[in-house]
């Protein structure tokens, strides 16, 4: 049943990216006692699907590192805005 559902309605690249970002943001929020998840998800939702790199899990990791100040500048793919 699960495989048939995925074949009929697979998650888009953006949905997968947002899922990884959500999981990472919630984990960081729990570990650091912050409340940034809602803001991080708002920003991640503005990135157009076509700008998200092919390695979705790594893209989510890099995005979360940027959100938490571990890199000084955003990568170019993060700067696009959804229309």
Secondary structure, DSSP 8 states (H G I E B T S, - for coil): -HHHHHHHS---HHHHHHHHHHHHHHHHHHHHT---HHHHHHHHHTS-GGGS-S-HHHHHHHHHHHHTTSSSS--GGGG----
